[in-house]
Amino acid sequence: MTGEQLQELWGRTSGKLRELLNEDSYDRWIAGIVPLRMSESALVLGVSNDIFCDWLRSNYQDLIAETLREASGRAMKVSFEGGHEFAPITIADNPSPPAAEGRTTGGRASRRSADQAAAPPPTPYNRHFTFDTFVVGDNNRFAYAASTAVAKAPGKAYNPLFIHGATALGKTHLLQAVAHETVGRRRRVRVEYMTSEDFTNHFIDALQRRSLPKFRQHLRSVDILLLDDVQFFTDKEQLQEEFFHTFNTLFNNHKQIILTSDRPPHEIGGLEKRLVSRFEWGLTTEVMPPNIETRMAILRKKQEEHSIKLDDDVLFFIASRIKSNIRRLEGALIQLVSYASISGESIAQARAGELLRPLLEEESSSSLTIADIQRAVAEHYDIRLADMTSKRRPQNIAFPRQIAMYLSRTMTQESLPRIADNFNRNHATVLHAVGTIERKMNEDSDLRNAISRLERRLKVQ
């Protein structure tokens, strides 16, 4: 194949990838790839460095290989090679200053200098996420107490503090409440809040811009580091190495570290033992789903923000029917209050049930787990359950796996990263699987019927 033909093939492939990914992901990870050489069965792609090779291999190799197969008409192995210049980066250069003294990084912008160019962009804090607005119950009392203790004495009370629990139970609220409280108490405190995915993106940006020392200086000079969703570091060796040294620097300097995850440290697969050990050095505490008394208290607290008030029997109806997470509970309240405000109608319990029917149906389906779906699909297609998370890619395994990903996306409330983690894949692979199954369902009535049977089976479990 000539160089011109190679460029044309990669152009078709990257064009399809642009359609599958959002603009930021495409510009950040795909736009700068250089096609180097291709044989009958393999394509070698050039990137700037070996760490970027590892990132693409862990997160996008499957998606690129599948998209290349569609563009070329044959299956080929995709590999990456470092040491090649990227095309110009199209991501907006929007650096932020080091963590502010006496304010959060989401506050008023200050003048930037060239030495601050590698600092991650600001992440605004939610002004509602304070200790005053956090409803304390038996499910979260210990986590709340630990967080307030840390806010009063950063680096002394519990360090690190590790908070784990399912989604939408208040972990991020507690993180940002610590930030608000410490800034209010100590005007010169330097606070940095970010998700683990933010950490990853800024680290890769710093590598591309050859400004890694400035990135490290920024994060390792803060007084309090608040890191959300550390399970995102799973199987990312270079990122774990980078954060390991950041953690050590902050800890040895008696700076406060607070981490959150959807599971305790020892249950995070693909995490180095030395990181698990450090995460468990301090205090590990769990946030659990609220009981009905706490759910009622949450609804009453949230209702204070609205001029329209619902009767207690309606609040009790919501609290008794929605148990899985706080975000859905608050969403139900907002939906009823908004309807009452627009219509002028007084909301009775029966009417609340009618208005919230779709949300209540989602709630009832939320008890379905990804493991349930994997088991049902494996049995239906007569493959091993272990194949759902294995690296094997023959069609008789890969296709059922895609169906299980599709059903996990459409029948549960789990996030893309959470689904990807359960399949030992990345979120881009899940997105591609969902798109593939949706397209094939439109073309194949047998597949539509098979998936309908699986859905009916899963709904009655």
BALO-182719 format. One line per 8 residues: number of its first residue (from 1); their letters; for each residue x negated, y negated, z of C-alpha. Coordinates in nm, 4 decimals, padded with zeros to 6 digits, always signed. Example, Ala and Ser with C-alpha at 12.3 -4.5 7.8 and 13.67 -1.06 7.14 Angstrom:
BEGIN
1) as) -01.2300/+00.4500/+00.7800  -01.3670/+00.1060/+00.7140
This chain:
BEGIN
1) mtgeqlqe) +00.0000/+00.0000/+00.0000  -00.1339/-00.3426/-00.0927  -00.1669/-00.6277/+00.1550  +00.1236/-00.8057/-00.0125  +00.3468/-00.4984/+00.0219  +00.2458/-00.4602/+00.3866  +00.3365/-00.8231/+00.4553  +00.6700/-00.7753/+00.2792
9) lwgrtsgk) +00.7541/-00.4649/+00.4829  +00.6621/-00.6339/+00.8085  +00.8672/-00.9351/+00.7010  +01.1761/-00.7132/+00.6642  +01.1028/-00.5406/+00.9930  +01.0442/-00.8608/+01.1892  +01.3563/-01.0097/+01.0319  +01.5638/-00.7240/+01.1736
17) lrellned) +01.3933/-00.7671/+01.5096  +01.4862/-01.1367/+01.5072  +01.8513/-01.0357/+01.4702  +01.8304/-00.7887/+01.7603  +01.6455/-01.0102/+02.0095  +01.7241/-01.3515/+02.1485  +01.5188/-01.6414/+02.0179  +01.2909/-01.6717/+02.3195
25) sydrwiag) +01.2059/-01.2990/+02.3279  +01.1362/-01.2921/+01.9546  +00.9165/-01.6022/+01.9609  +00.7328/-01.4887/+02.2716  +00.6586/-01.1262/+02.1816  +00.7166/-01.0580/+01.8105  +00.6562/-01.3744/+01.6079  +00.2781/-01.3675/+01.6418
33) ivplrmse) +00.2208/-01.0003/+01.5539  -00.0155/-00.9482/+01.2586  +00.0352/-00.6390/+01.0365  -00.3098/-00.4864/+00.9856  -00.2888/-00.1581/+00.7959  -00.0546/+00.1262/+00.7193  -00.0769/+00.4865/+00.6121  +00.2002/+00.7264/+00.5139
41) salvlgvs) +00.2828/+00.7955/+00.8778  +00.1452/+00.5068/+01.0859  +00.1435/+00.1273/+01.1091  -00.1188/-00.0669/+01.3064  -00.0184/-00.4109/+01.4343  -00.2642/-00.6723/+01.5582  -00.2212/-00.8840/+01.8710  -00.4456/-01.1194/+02.0638
49) ndifcdwl) -00.5656/-00.9002/+02.3507  -00.5424/-00.5589/+02.5138  -00.3038/-00.6697/+02.7881  -00.0606/-00.7880/+02.5243  -00.1029/-00.4486/+02.3545  +00.0008/-00.2762/+02.6759  +00.2994/-00.5058/+02.7193  +00.4291/-00.4367/+02.3686
57) rsnyqdli) +00.3606/-00.0660/+02.4063  +00.5626/-00.0520/+02.7291  +00.8510/-00.2744/+02.6253  +00.8926/-00.2929/+02.2483  +00.7168/+00.0008/+02.0813  +01.0306/+00.2155/+02.0532  +01.2378/-00.0732/+01.9202  +00.9731/-00.1726/+01.6636
65) aetlreas) +00.9326/+00.1882/+01.5477  +01.3073/+00.2346/+01.5025  +01.3450/-00.0978/+01.3205  +01.0470/-00.0127/+01.0983  +01.2098/+00.3211/+01.0132  +01.5261/+00.1392/+00.9028  +01.3262/-00.1117/+00.6965  +01.0951/+00.1427/+00.5299
73) gramkvsf) +01.3207/+00.4464/+00.5068  +01.0795/+00.6776/+00.6892  +00.9594/+00.7387/+01.0423  +00.6150/+00.6027/+01.1277  +00.4051/+00.5822/+01.4408  +00.3467/+00.2256/+01.5593  +00.0271/+00.1296/+01.7420  -00.1276/-00.1991/+01.8543
81) egghefap) -00.4810/-00.3329/+01.8302  -00.6210/-00.6261/+02.0272  -00.8621/-00.8939/+01.9164  -00.6553/-01.0521/+01.6388  -00.5436/-01.4116/+01.6336  -00.1760/-01.4771/+01.6794  +00.0250/-01.6932/+01.4507  +00.1028/-02.0338/+01.6074
89) itiadnps) +00.3145/-01.9927/+01.9180  +00.6602/-02.1412/+01.8714  +00.7626/-02.1410/+02.2364  +00.8202/-02.4921/+02.3607  +00.5313/-02.6129/+02.5721  +00.7202/-02.7038/+02.8878  +00.4793/-02.6682/+03.1778  +00.5563/-02.7783/+03.5294
97) ppaaegrt) +00.3363/-02.9243/+03.8007  +00.2189/-02.7170/+04.0922  +00.4817/-02.6484/+04.3560  +00.5931/-02.9790/+04.4980  +00.5095/-03.1137/+04.8402  +00.8235/-03.1927/+05.0335  +01.0657/-03.0726/+04.7650  +01.1542/-02.7674/+04.5614
105) tggrasrr) +01.0074/-02.7145/+04.2149  +01.3508/-02.7857/+04.0718  +01.3511/-03.1465/+04.1987  +01.2492/-03.4732/+04.0357  +00.9773/-03.4261/+03.7748  +00.6371/-03.5759/+03.8503  +00.3607/-03.6815/+03.6154  +00.1770/-03.3855/+03.4631
113) sadqaaap) -00.1934/-03.3642/+03.3982  -00.3784/-03.1419/+03.1538  -00.5018/-02.9267/+03.4410  -00.1397/-02.8430/+03.5296  -00.0511/-02.7154/+03.1838  -00.0507/-02.3498/+03.2852  +00.1938/-02.3907/+03.5729  +00.5257/-02.2093/+03.5229
121) pptpynrh) +00.8269/-02.4236/+03.4285  +01.0566/-02.5328/+03.7120  +01.3343/-02.3061/+03.8333  +01.6168/-02.5147/+03.9867  +01.7466/-02.4090/+04.3232  +02.1191/-02.3628/+04.3663  +02.2298/-02.6381/+04.6023  +02.4991/-02.4072/+04.7423
129) ftfdtfvv) +02.2462/-02.1412/+04.8442  +02.1748/-02.2608/+05.1973  +02.1948/-02.0950/+05.5362  +02.5042/-02.3032/+05.6163  +02.6964/-02.1509/+05.3256  +02.5791/-01.7943/+05.3850  +02.8492/-01.5824/+05.5493  +02.6965/-01.3520/+05.8099
137) gdnnrfay) +02.8444/-01.0082/+05.8739  +02.7377/-00.6685/+05.9983  +02.6140/-00.5881/+05.6466  +02.3544/-00.8659/+05.6334  +02.3024/-00.9904/+05.9911  +01.9475/-00.8598/+06.0265  +01.8368/-00.9884/+05.6858  +01.9843/-01.3292/+05.7712
145) aastavak) +01.8094/-01.3395/+06.1085  +01.4765/-01.2421/+05.9525  +01.5134/-01.5074/+05.6815  +01.5914/-01.7850/+05.9287  +01.2957/-01.6784/+06.1440  +01.0666/-01.6973/+05.8412  +01.2021/-02.0409/+05.7478  +01.1185/-02.1694/+06.0974
153) apgkaynp) +00.7696/-02.0192/+06.1055  +00.6417/-01.9369/+05.7556  +00.3521/-01.6926/+05.7488  +00.3938/-01.6019/+06.1144  +00.7275/-01.4323/+06.1809  +00.7472/-01.1566/+05.9188  +00.5004/-01.1452/+05.6355  +00.5810/-01.0196/+05.3853
161) lfihgata) +00.9584/-01.0085/+05.4204  +01.1096/-00.7537/+05.1811  +01.4882/-00.7693/+05.1262  +01.6569/-00.4981/+04.9219  +02.0118/-00.4141/+04.8206  +02.2466/-00.3790/+04.5258  +02.3204/-00.6664/+04.2893  +02.5306/-00.9678/+04.3952
169) lgkthllq) +02.5091/-00.9121/+04.7711  +02.3238/-01.2325/+04.8626  +01.9511/-01.1573/+04.8267  +01.8849/-01.4573/+04.6016  +02.1008/-01.6737/+04.8293  +01.8739/-01.5891/+05.1239  +01.5572/-01.6546/+04.9208  +01.6700/-01.9994/+04.8166
177) avahetvg) +01.8089/-02.0764/+05.1618  +01.4567/-02.0239/+05.2979  +01.3289/-02.2725/+05.0393  +01.5887/-02.5358/+05.1303  +01.5285/-02.4918/+05.5030  +01.1492/-02.5040/+05.4906  +01.1464/-02.8088/+05.2659  +01.3866/-02.9800/+05.5054
185) rrrrvrve) +01.1673/-02.8998/+05.8049  +00.8231/-02.9598/+05.6548  +00.8033/-03.2360/+05.3988  +00.4661/-03.1257/+05.2601  +00.5446/-02.7560/+05.2138  +00.4677/-02.6091/+04.8718  +00.7350/-02.3599/+04.7630  +00.7546/-02.1480/+04.4484
193) ymtsedft) +01.0635/-01.9442/+04.3572  +01.0652/-01.7210/+04.0501  +01.1951/-01.3898/+03.9272  +00.9483/-01.1143/+03.8453  +01.0419/-01.1516/+03.4803  +00.9495/-01.5215/+03.5030  +00.6158/-01.4190/+03.6551  +00.5589/-01.1821/+03.3635
201) nhfidalq) +00.6444/-01.4367/+03.0952  +00.4265/-01.7089/+03.2463  +00.1372/-01.4668/+03.2883  +00.1523/-01.3684/+02.9208  +00.1804/-01.7345/+02.8192  -00.1294/-01.8126/+03.0235  -00.3170/-01.5328/+02.8466  -00.2162/-01.6655/+02.5074
209) rrslpkfr) -00.3150/-02.0206/+02.5963  -00.6412/-01.9056/+02.7611  -00.5338/-02.0818/+03.0799  -00.5170/-01.7877/+03.3198  -00.7358/-01.9559/+03.5875  -00.4904/-02.2463/+03.6072  -00.1952/-02.0085/+03.6327  -00.3673/-01.8270/+03.9193
217) qhlrsvdi) -00.4635/-02.1499/+04.0927  -00.1044/-02.2685/+04.0794  +00.0510/-01.9557/+04.2327  -00.2253/-01.8892/+04.4845  -00.2140/-02.2402/+04.6288  +00.1517/-02.2374/+04.7387  +00.2639/-02.2113/+05.1005  +00.5661/-01.9924/+05.0293
225) lllddvqf) +00.6123/-01.7547/+04.7363  +00.9681/-01.6287/+04.6777  +00.9762/-01.3491/+04.4205  +01.3083/-01.2000/+04.3066  +01.3590/-00.8497/+04.1588  +01.0128/-00.6977/+04.2002  +01.1428/-00.3688/+04.0555  +01.0761/-00.5401/+03.7212
233) ftdkeqlq) +00.7048/-00.4608/+03.7741  +00.7728/-00.0890/+03.7255  +00.5102/+00.0791/+03.5005  +00.3459/-00.2561/+03.4147  -00.0092/-00.1938/+03.5280  -00.1662/-00.5261/+03.4259  +00.1098/-00.7239/+03.5927  +00.0797/-00.5180/+03.9085
241) eeffhtfn) -00.2953/-00.5811/+03.9084  -00.2413/-00.9560/+03.8714  +00.0220/-00.9719/+04.1432  -00.1874/-00.7527/+04.3728  -00.4600/-01.0171/+04.3806  -00.2084/-01.3007/+04.4126  -00.0472/-01.1202/+04.7061  -00.3828/-01.0621/+04.8754
249) tlfnnhkq) -00.4890/-01.4260/+04.8381  -00.1664/-01.5600/+04.9839  -00.1494/-01.3036/+05.2639  -00.5121/-01.3554/+05.3687  -00.4498/-01.7311/+05.3798  -00.1445/-01.6735/+05.6037  +00.0988/-01.7967/+05.3391  +00.4540/-01.6638/+05.3441
257) iiltsdrp) +00.5675/-01.4051/+05.0870  +00.9317/-01.2998/+05.0479  +01.0286/-01.0324/+04.7964  +01.3603/-00.8862/+04.6854  +01.4464/-00.5669/+04.5005  +01.7433/-00.3437/+04.4296  +01.5780/-00.0660/+04.6347  +01.3166/-00.0273/+04.9117
265) pheiggle) +00.9477/-00.0330/+04.8104  +00.8884/+00.3421/+04.8311  +01.1802/+00.4072/+04.5930  +01.0535/+00.1796/+04.3151  +00.9201/+00.4213/+04.0558  +00.6057/+00.3313/+03.8639  +00.4744/+00.0995/+04.1367  +00.1128/+00.1426/+04.2483
273) krlvsrfe) +00.0710/+00.2854/+04.5988  -00.1434/-00.0082/+04.7065  +00.1413/-00.2484/+04.6202  +00.4017/-00.0304/+04.7929  +00.1783/-00.0295/+05.0983  +00.1451/-00.4075/+05.0994  +00.5161/-00.4621/+05.0468  +00.5726/-00.2552/+05.3615
281) wglttevm) +00.3147/-00.4409/+05.5726  +00.5743/-00.6783/+05.7119  +00.9467/-00.6308/+05.7587  +01.1761/-00.4430/+05.5196  +01.5488/-00.5046/+05.5585  +01.8578/-00.4098/+05.3598  +02.1602/-00.6129/+05.2534  +02.4624/-00.3848/+05.2228
289) ppnietrm) +02.8094/-00.4365/+05.0726  +03.0290/-00.6464/+05.3062  +03.3112/-00.4906/+05.5072  +03.6637/-00.6266/+05.4766  +03.6252/-00.8715/+05.7663  +03.3161/-01.0216/+05.6032  +03.4864/-01.0315/+05.2646  +03.7751/-01.2261/+05.4201
297) ailrkkqe) +03.5266/-01.4659/+05.5802  +03.3527/-01.5167/+05.2456  +03.6826/-01.5975/+05.0746  +03.7817/-01.8450/+05.3454  +03.4403/-02.0096/+05.3273  +03.4535/-02.0392/+04.9481  +03.8108/-02.1671/+04.9642  +03.6888/-02.4713/+05.1552
305) ehsikldd) +03.5349/-02.5950/+04.8297  +03.8776/-02.6103/+04.6605  +04.1726/-02.8400/+04.7231  +04.4212/-02.5603/+04.6525  +04.4505/-02.3036/+04.9312  +04.5781/-01.9486/+04.8945  +04.7841/-01.7745/+05.1629  +04.6078/-01.5278/+05.3888
313) dvlffias) +04.8031/-01.2362/+05.2456  +04.6653/-01.3179/+04.8989  +04.3121/-01.3468/+05.0366  +04.3568/-01.0138/+05.2136  +04.4807/-00.8589/+04.8872  +04.1634/-00.9756/+04.7098  +03.9370/-00.8629/+04.9938  +04.0982/-00.5202/+05.0147
321) riksnirr) +04.0783/-00.4534/+04.6407  +03.7347/-00.5959/+04.5538  +03.4598/-00.4302/+04.7541  +03.1569/-00.3905/+04.5297  +02.9899/-00.7322/+04.5329  +03.0294/-01.0931/+04.6380  +03.0051/-01.2377/+04.2875  +03.3167/-01.0519/+04.1745
329) legaliql) +03.4954/-01.1489/+04.4965  +03.4258/-01.5170/+04.4376  +03.5222/-01.4822/+04.0715  +03.8670/-01.3529/+04.1699  +03.9200/-01.6486/+04.4024  +03.8155/-01.9017/+04.1388  +04.0438/-01.7391/+03.8815  +04.3506/-01.7664/+04.1054
337) vsyasisg) +04.2705/-02.1193/+04.2237  +04.2144/-02.2368/+03.8653  +04.5427/-02.0849/+03.7511  +04.7326/-02.2452/+04.0397  +04.5710/-02.5812/+03.9641  +04.6612/-02.5745/+03.5940  +05.0078/-02.4233/+03.6217  +05.1212/-02.5816/+03.9458
345) esiaqara) +05.2487/-02.2382/+04.0456  +05.2238/-02.1023/+04.3988  +05.0366/-01.7713/+04.3913  +05.2048/-01.4793/+04.5668  +05.0432/-01.1389/+04.6156  +05.2340/-00.9751/+04.3301  +05.1390/-01.2553/+04.0929  +04.7750/-01.2312/+04.2071
353) gellrpll) +04.7770/-00.8626/+04.1118  +04.9016/-00.9468/+03.7618  +04.6468/-01.2225/+03.7071  +04.3573/-01.0178/+03.8382  +04.4465/-00.6909/+03.6629  +04.1416/-00.6873/+03.4271  +03.9079/-00.7706/+03.7143  +04.0623/-00.5046/+03.9365
361) eeessssl) +04.0256/-00.2478/+03.6590  +03.6580/-00.3399/+03.6309  +03.6276/-00.2986/+04.0053  +03.7773/+00.0490/+03.9963  +03.5381/+00.1502/+03.7175  +03.2357/+00.0157/+03.9032  +03.2201/+00.3343/+04.1102  +03.0988/+00.5091/+03.7958
369) tiadiqra) +02.7203/+00.5376/+03.8003  +02.4605/+00.5645/+03.5274  +02.3671/+00.9058/+03.6671  +02.7285/+01.0200/+03.6154  +02.7126/+00.9094/+03.2523  +02.3759/+01.0736/+03.1897  +02.5026/+01.4009/+03.3345  +02.8244/+01.3991/+03.1293
377) vaehydir) +02.6474/+01.3173/+02.8017  +02.3755/+01.5788/+02.8630  +02.6407/+01.8447/+02.9240  +02.8421/+01.7389/+02.6187  +02.5402/+01.7613/+02.3861  +02.3840/+02.0624/+02.5627  +02.0520/+01.8998/+02.6472  +01.8621/+01.8845/+02.9753
385) ladmtskr) +01.9430/+01.6031/+03.2154  +01.5679/+01.5334/+03.2341  +01.5715/+01.4500/+02.8606  +01.7655/+01.1330/+02.9412  +01.4523/+00.9822/+03.0950  +01.1800/+01.1725/+02.9093  +00.9560/+01.0360/+02.6346  +01.0734/+01.3016/+02.3881
393) rpqniafp) +01.2194/+01.1543/+02.0680  +01.3626/+01.4311/+01.8461  +01.6995/+01.3318/+01.7015  +01.8965/+01.5906/+01.9008  +01.7739/+01.4185/+02.2190  +01.7293/+01.0555/+02.1120  +02.0845/+01.0193/+01.9786  +02.2635/+01.1473/+02.2931
401) rqiamyls) +02.0323/+00.9251/+02.4950  +02.1478/+00.6255/+02.2904  +02.5106/+00.7243/+02.3514  +02.4427/+00.7387/+02.7259  +02.2844/+00.3923/+02.7110  +02.5863/+00.2613/+02.5196  +02.8305/+00.4053/+02.7745  +02.6201/+00.2712/+03.0626
409) rtmtqesl) +02.6439/-00.0755/+02.9090  +03.0178/-00.0619/+02.8343  +03.1467/+00.1342/+03.1340  +02.9413/-00.0045/+03.4235  +02.8548/-00.3500/+03.5507  +02.4835/-00.2739/+03.5623  +02.2402/-00.5237/+03.4108  +02.0278/-00.4421/+03.1061
417) priadnfn) +01.7058/-00.4153/+03.3120  +01.8809/-00.1843/+03.5577  +02.0118/+00.0399/+03.2763  +01.6687/+00.0415/+03.1115  +01.5051/+00.1392/+03.4382  +01.7417/+00.4369/+03.4765  +01.6393/+00.5626/+03.1316  +01.2678/+00.4888/+03.1802
425) rnhatvlh) +01.2897/+00.2418/+02.8929  +01.2981/-00.1385/+02.8486  +01.5953/-00.3682/+02.7994  +01.5180/-00.4210/+02.4298  +01.5500/-00.0464/+02.3692  +01.8884/-00.0470/+02.5443  +02.0069/-00.3388/+02.3304  +01.8981/-00.1561/+02.0175
433) avgtierk) +02.0728/+00.1636/+02.1290  +02.3993/-00.0219/+02.1944  +02.3839/-00.1881/+01.8529  +02.3065/+00.1421/+01.6791  +02.5995/+00.3267/+01.8410  +02.8425/+00.0411/+01.7737  +02.7422/+00.0367/+01.4065  +02.7673/+00.4141/+01.3673
441) mnedsdlr) +03.1049/+00.4232/+01.5430  +03.2399/+00.1881/+01.2767  +03.1228/+00.4311/+01.0082  +03.1863/+00.7721/+01.1691  +03.5300/+00.8683/+01.3022  +03.3924/+01.1920/+01.4532  +03.1513/+00.9907/+01.6642  +03.4298/+00.7556/+01.7726
449) naisrler) +03.6384/+01.0532/+01.8828  +03.3459/+01.2115/+02.0689  +03.2755/+00.8912/+02.2594  +03.6459/+00.8470/+02.3374  +03.6511/+01.1960/+02.4879  +03.3456/+01.1142/+02.6975  +03.5049/+00.7887/+02.8159  +03.8255/+00.9670/+02.9193
457) rlkvq) +03.6259/+01.2322/+03.1013  +03.4199/+00.9711/+03.2879  +03.7238/+00.7624/+03.3865  +03.8859/+01.0518/+03.5705  +03.5731/+01.1487/+03.7660
